[in-house]
Amino acid sequence: MRSETQLDILLADPHLAPELKCIAQKVKDNQRITFDEGVLLYEKGDLGYLGTLANYIREKRHGDFTYFNRNFHIEPTNLCVYDCKFCSYSRLIKQRSEGWEFTMEDMMNVVKKYDGQPVTEVHIVGGVLPQYDFKFYTELFSAIKAHRPELHVKALTPVEYHYIFKKAKLSYAEGMRLMKEAGLESMPGGGAEIFHPEIREQIAADKCTGEQWLQIHEEWHKLGMRSNATMLYGHIEKYWHRIHHLDELRKLQDRTGGFQTFIPLKFRNKDNQMSDVAEVSVIEDLKNYAVSRIYLDNFDHIKSYWAMIGRVTTQLSLAFGVDDIDGTIDDTTKIYSMAGSEEQHPAMSTRELVDLIKHVNRHPVERDTLYNVVTDYNNYDFSLEEKEAGFIALPVINEGIN
């Protein structure tokens, strides 16, 4: 059944509460919902209702198109000067024996490992340490672009930039300009957590504030560049804290138009200082995707990060407003596996990603970081790739025989 038909059936339901019918009509009429209506969606909207609204918006914008990219991660270190209570990934400097610290050469070796492979993006994010300073990262970005100019560098969060710029005595505006000149092309959305100080001070008191996070993205957008945004949900926050967070993002997007994608990130409770906080259910995950899609009317894309929530929940999310599932990753991230996510060795081949999308009757499209279409995989013949790969492998087999 078409999403428009489903919405019409919902609006005709005589049992639907008037305030929920009002929101549904706003969605159909492409009108913005208010802060209080956003909270109401969390509190009163059942899963079927939320899915109907979110899927209507998703299909109106993107049809069945579901995006992914071919990417890999570099995580320079898991050591960090900050002590976020929810983090299972980082180790304080006094726990150095439990961590890793990559050199410039180490990181360039990771980049070179993908030479000749059709990846389009390197995603760089990690802990915060003094040696990973302004000079280090500008040299790294420049080195990556010199080695492989077409590889898109998506790197570092405002948490890292705030520390780097403060240490270098640079303003946010000047710092972001110089990072762009060095080869930075977009920013990931991490470090946002929950903006409201009532929650942020309890879970991440010593790193940049929500306001500073937003300011750094705004300076980046002023340069004509794009970035993503996240929200860490499902811990000690209340529904209104989530809407406050979404509202701050929506207001900045109204000013700059620089955000591409919003990614809700589920709190995982393994091996961190908040292990006593229970994780929310899959139903709450889907509800959160849906409300995000409905509230963020000026964001083009909502992404579910399959490496964090697992493949089945990712497939379900495609009916709750999500149109992007991230990328191949190639087992190059430990941020969520260390926190107890379903994917302990997150890697999917392009074919696996395509099959995952097709199995829920969506249309798989490989994109680059800026959502330019690379390949439409809806009717793609993978046997051609397999034949080519087999032909290339033959000399290796013959070499072994000889």
N, C-alpha and C positions, 0 to 999 in steps of 0.2 A: 504494500500500500504506500502511495506517495506521502511524503511528510506533510505536504499541504493539506491533503485529505485528512490525515490523522489530526492535524491541528483544528480543522473545521469540526470534526467529530467531538473533539475535546471542548470546543467553544459551545457546542450544542448540548452538552451534558447538563441537565437540569440540577444535578446534585453537586456540581462544582461550586465551591465557595465563591461568593462574589468578588472578594479581593484577589483570588487566584484567577478568576475569569478576566478581571481587569488587566492583570499582568499578561495573560495569554493574548488578549486583544492588542496590547501594546506591542508584543513581539510580532504579531501578524502585521501590524501597521508600521513596523520599523520605528517605533518610538522608544526612547530611553527609559529604563526603569530607575526608580529612585533608590537611595540608600536603604530606606525602611523596607521597600519592596524586595531588595536583595536579601535582607535578613529574613523576611517572610518566606522566601523561596526555600531557604535552609530549614526553617522551623516547620512549615506547613506543607510544602510541596512533596508529594510522594514521588517515588522513583519513576513511575510511568508518566506522570505529568511533566516532570523535569526533563525526561528523555525526549518527550514529544516536542517540547519547546526548543531544546538544544539541537536536536536533530534537524528540525525545520530550519534553524539559522545556519547550521552546518551545510545542509544540502542547498539552501538558497545561495550561499557563497561559493561552494566548491563542488556541488553535485556529489558524486561518489568518489571523486579524486581523493586519494590518500597518499601523502607525501613521505618520502624517506630520502636519506642521502648516503653516500659511501664516505665514511669518515673514520678517523682514529683519534685517540686521545694521547696526550702527553701530560703526566702528572709529575711535575718537577720534584716535589717532596711531599711527604705526609707529616713532616714536622711543622709546628706552627707556634707562633708567639701568643696566639689567642686561645682561649679556653671555652669553646662553645659547648654547652651542656649536652646538646643533642648529637654531637659528632662522634661517630665510631671510627672515623677515618684518621683523624689527626692524632699526633703525639706531641706533647710538650717537649721543649728542648732538653729538659732533664731526662726524658725517655728516649734519647737519641739512638740507643741500641735497638729500639723497636721500629725504627724508621728507615727511610732512604732519602738520599740527596743526590740528584742527578747533576752532572756537570754539563756545560755547554756541549761538549763532545758527545756525551751520553744522549742528549736530546736530539742532536743532529743525526746520530746513528739511528734513532727511531724513525726520523723523517726519511732517511736514505733507505731504510728497510722497505719502504713503500714505493721506491722508484720503479717505474714501469707498470704500477698497478693503478686502476682507474679510480682512485680516491680523489675527492674534490675538496676535502676540508681536514685541517688539523685543529683539534680543540684542546687548548692548553689551560689548565687550572689546577691549583694545588694549595698547599699550605703557605703560610707567610713567614719568611725568614729574612734576616738582614742582608745576607749575601745575594739574594734574588732581588736586586735593586734596579733602579732606573737604567743604569748602564748595561746590566746583564740582559734585561728583557729587550731593550732597543737593539742590542747586538744580536740577540737570538732571532727576533723578528726579521731583521735585515738579512741574517744568514739564511733563514728559511726561504725568503723571497729570492735571494740570489741563487740558491740551489734549485728551487722549483717555483718559478714565478707564478704559475697558474694555480698553485695550491693556496686555498683561502685560509688565512690565519684568523681564527676566532679564539680570542684569548683573554684570560684574567677577568675577575669580577671587581666591582667597586671596593670590596674588602681589601684586595691586593693593591689596587691603584691608590686608594686612600693612604695606605701605609707607604707605598713607594714614593708618592708625591710629597708627603709630609717629610720623609727622610731627605728627599732631594730639594726641599724648599721650593716646590713648584705649585702654582695654583692648579686647580682641576682643569681649567680651560687650557692653560699652557701645556700641562702634562699630557692631556688627551691629544692635543695637536701634534706634539712630538712623537707620541706613540703611533699616530696615523702615518706620519712621515717615515717612521722606521719600518712600516709594513703591516701594522695592525689593520684588519679590515672589518671586523665586527666583534661585538662583545657578547658572551654568554649571559645567562640571566641569574647566575648563582649569587649567594650571599644576601638575598633579599629577606629570607626567613619570614618573619612577621614584622611589619613596619612599626606597629603601635608600641611606644616605649613601655607600656604596662607589661607586655609580654617579652619584648626584646631584651629588656634589662634583666629578666629572669633566665633567659636561655642563651644570650649572646651579648653580655653587657659590655665587654671590653673592645669590641670591634666597631666599625663605622656605624653610625646611626641610620635609621630608615631615611631620614631627610638627606643625609650625605650620599647614600646609595642613589637616591633619585637625582641629586644634583650632578653626580658624575655621569649618569646616563644622559641627562639633559645636555651637558656640555658636549658629549659625544654626538648626540643628535644634531646639535647646532652646526657641527662640521659636515652635515649631510650624510652621516653614517647610521647604520642600523644596529639594533641590539635586541636581545630577548629579555624576558622577565620571568621570575619564578615566585612561588609562595610555598613555604614549608607548613603543611597543615597536618592536623590530627594528633596534637599533643596537648598542651594546656590552654590553648587559645579557645575563645568562644566564637560563635558564628559571626557576631558583629565585628570581631577583630579581623576575620577574613574579609568581610565586606569593606571595612576601612582600608585594608591592604589593596583590594581590587579598585577601590575608589581612587586611591592615590595614583595608581597606575593609569586609570582611565583619564584622570585630570592631566597627568603629564602627557599622555598620548594625544589629548585634545590640543595641547600646546605645540607639540613637536612632530607627531606622526612617525616617530623614529623606531617604535617597537614593531617587531615582526610577529613574534610568537610568545604566547604565555604557556608556561609549563608548571602545573601543580606538582609539587614534590611531596611524597608521602613520608611522614616521620616513621623511621624504623628504630626499634628499641634495643637492638643487640649491642652489647659491649659499649655502652655509653653511660653518662651520668644521669640519664632519664630512663633507665631500664625498668623502673617501677611504673612508668606510664604505659598503659595498654595501647596497642596499635588499633586504629579504626578498621572497620570491616570493608569489604569490597563494595558493599552497597554505599557506604559513605564516600568511597573513592569515586564511584560513578556519579553520585550526587554532586560532588565537588567539581568534577569536570563539567557537568551540565550547568551549574550555577555560574561557573567562570565564563562559559560560552555565552550565556544569556546576559551577564552583567557587562562584560567587556565588549561592548558593541562596536568599538573602534579598533579592535585588534583583528587582524586578518586570520590568524591561525591559533589553534589550541593544540598543544602537543602532549601526548602521553609518552613517558620515557620507558620503553619496554624493559630496559635493563633493571629498572627499579621495581616495577609492579608485576613483571612476568608477562608471558605471552598471551595467556587466556584473558586476563583482565584488560590487556591492551586491545585485544579483539573486541571485547565488550564495550570499551570506551569509544569505539568508532560509531556507536549508536547514541552517544551521549555528548556530542558536540566536538569530538576530537577529529582532526583531519590530518595529523602528522604524528609519526611514531619514532622520530629520530633516525638513527643510522645503523650501519653495520657494526661499528665500534671495535670489532676484532679483538675482544678481550683485553682492551687497553685501558680500562678504568676499574678502580677498586673502591671508589667512593661508596657505592651502594652495596656491593657484595660484602664489604667489611661490616656493614650495618645490618646484614641479615636478609637482604633481598632474595627473591626467588631465584634470580639468575646469579649463580656463584662464579660462573666463568662466561660473562656476557659477550657473545659473539654470534652474529648471524650472517650467513652468506646472502648475497643479493637475491638468490633464488628462494631462500627460506623467508626473507622479508616479503617477497612478492606473493608467495604461497599463503603466508599468514594473512595478508590483506585480502587476497582473492577468496579465501575460505569463508569470509563473512560478506561476500558479494560486494566488495569495494574495488575501486579502480586504482591499481598501484602505479605511482609516478615517481621516478627518481628525479630529485631536484638538486640544484646546488644550494649553497648557504643562503642566497638571496632569492630563492624560490623561482629561479629560471628552470624550465624543464630541461633535463638532460636526456632522459629516455622514458617513453611511455611503455610500460610493461604489460599493458592489458592483453595484448595478443602477441607477446614476444616469444620467439622460439629459442629456448635455451640450448637445444641440441646443437645449434651452430657453434655456440661457445664451447660446448663440451667436445665437439669434433676437433675444433681448433686447438684446444688444450691438449687433447690426446695426440695430435700430430706433433705439437711442440715437444711433448714428453718422450717421443720415440727415441731420439738420439741419446737421451739419458739412459734409457733401458738398454739400448745397444751397447753403450759405453760400459755398462755394468757387466754385460755378457762377455765383452772382450776382456 
